[in-house]
Amino acid sequence: MADTFTLKVLGNGQLPNAINDLYAVPASTSTIIKTITLVNTNSVAEFINLYILPNGGTARRIIPKDCELRAQYSLIFDDELTLETLDKIQGDSTNASKVDFTINGVEKS
């Protein structure tokens, strides 16, 4: 059976104020993250963090610690990331529900 590649929005929502999962690779799937877009909807700066967490591994930062995202600004992370089954993208912000995110990429199953 041939592999299936699906280009899609992998996740969208708002960053929490404590580290939490933004996207988890489904079983029997691998993923290429193409972009992560963050938009600060708050009237003050937010300090954001993004991590990659390999299945059974240790979370590692993919942007600098407490990266300042000014009020009404956006950040587009467009370094491609490859993830295997059960790997995760995690994130957090100073205040919950103030930074919108979308994660776009390709899933291979």
ChimeraX attribute file (.defattr): number of C-alpha atoms within 10 A of each C-alpha:
attribute: neighborCount
match mode: 1-to-1
recipient: residues
	/A:1	3
	/A:2	5
	/A:3	8
	/A:4	10
	/A:5	13
	/A:6	12
	/A:7	14
	/A:8	12
	/A:9	15
	/A:10	18
	/A:11	17
	/A:12	16
	/A:13	13
	/A:14	21
	/A:15	28
	/A:16	21
	/A:17	17
	/A:18	14
	/A:19	14
	/A:20	15
	/A:21	18
	/A:22	22
	/A:23	18
	/A:24	20
	/A:25	20
	/A:26	15
	/A:27	11
	/A:28	10
	/A:29	16
	/A:30	19
	/A:31	23
	/A:32	17
	/A:33	23
	/A:34	16
	/A:35	17
	/A:36	22
	/A:37	16
	/A:38	22
	/A:39	21
	/A:40	26
	/A:41	18
	/A:42	17
	/A:43	10
	/A:44	11
	/A:45	18
	/A:46	25
	/A:47	17
	/A:48	23
	/A:49	21
	/A:50	26
	/A:51	22
	/A:52	21
	/A:53	19
	/A:54	18
	/A:55	15
	/A:56	8
	/A:57	9
	/A:58	10
	/A:59	16
	/A:60	13
	/A:61	15
	/A:62	16
	/A:63	12
	/A:64	11
	/A:65	12
	/A:66	14
	/A:67	15
	/A:68	17
	/A:69	20
	/A:70	17
	/A:71	16
	/A:72	14
	/A:73	15
	/A:74	16
	/A:75	15
	/A:76	13
	/A:77	16
	/A:78	12
	/A:79	11
	/A:80	12
	/A:81	14
	/A:82	14
	/A:83	21
	/A:84	19
	/A:85	16
	/A:86	17
	/A:87	22
	/A:88	21
	/A:89	25
	/A:90	23
	/A:91	23
	/A:92	24
	/A:93	24
	/A:94	18
	/A:95	16
	/A:96	14
	/A:97	16
	/A:98	21
	/A:99	28
	/A:100	18
	/A:101	20
	/A:102	18
	/A:103	21
	/A:104	18
	/A:105	19
	/A:106	18
	/A:107	21
	/A:108	14
	/A:109	15
